[in-house]
Amino acid sequence: DSLLQEMSTSLKTSLTDLPEEMVLRIFRLLPPKDMKSVMLVCKAWVEFAENPVLWSWSFVQIDTKLDFQKLKTQRIHSLCEIDVKMCYNFFHTHGKCHWEKRELREMFEAISEIPTIRRIQGCIYYCPNISHVEPRLFATVLNRLEKMVLSMNHSRDQTKHLLTAIAENTNLRSLDVCDVSSTSPALLGSALTNVQEVVLYDDQITREQMEALLVEIVSKETLTLRKLILFSCPIHNIDPDILGTALSRLEEVRSEHSWVRREQIKAIARCIVDKSKLKKLMMKHMVPEEVSGLDDEDLVKKAKDKIGEFYTELKDEF
């Protein structure tokens, strides 16, 4: 009997006797609720459970500066997402900003220490005081994200540093741009064509900037940009062939309140018929005088047969 007891005891293996890699593989199979329970079992389990790879699913809510301490916790150093409390000023433009200048700088410094963060939820991009974050720090943090908004509240230097970083290499897959009036045309074209999806809201964008973007789309051998959405962007003075060729290299294009001339529509249709990657195209709110009678033209009919209706008149929207 004593021999059997000795053998039975020797065959028992504690979880802590396993190699660390195996323990981590076991813990990674646990749902979030159970992972939190693991932290309460014993010190040995806590040591295993503090490994950041086990907490990449989690997200941190940042409501006040006191929450910055959460970002210094070892186990969340593989964190992918944080949620920042909305700035009061987002909806109440004359109200006091929730985040002070110093607090925003501290927040960005804390976020920069966690290079795995890919998503920042909330309306931090519209906070008026965000312009006081050091430009290089601003660019470092936001260029790591999957999606962000470049707003009019960002300083000229912040915008320049961020677009320069995007042009070189970026994790961004989606970028909403609200103000690039101070950006050089060459930098704008180089940066925006390095992101998969771009939404451009800017009636102040210049002809030179818009042309630089479209020329970059045409000439770039390896094009990352696939989807382009334009709101109130003046493109009527762009050469029809450049516009048509550029749009045909994308997969999806949508424009609203962007005046397009008759010759440009024909050039776009020609490119669609000849050779195009376009799967979706919609130009809304076209000036009636520019599209009148186009439906009867053979080239436009062929383009519509290929991708469907691709423009609407202003009067059709009401």
Secondary structure, DSSP 8 states (H G I E B T S, - for coil): -HHHHHHHHHH---GGGS-HHHHHHHHTTS-HHHHHHHTTT-HHHHHHHT-GGGGTT-EEEE-SGGGGGGGG-GGGTT--EEEE---GGGT-TTS--SS-HHHHHHHHHHHHT-TT--EEESSGGG-GGGGGS-HHHHHHHHTTSSEEEE-TTS-HHHHHHHHHHHHH----SEEEES--TTS-HHHHHHHHTTSSEEEEE-TT--HHHHHHHHHHHHH-SS----EEEEES---TTS-HHHHHHHHHTSSEEEEES----HHHHHHHHHHHHHS---SEEEEEEE-HHHHTTGGGSHHHHHHHHHH---EEEGGGG-
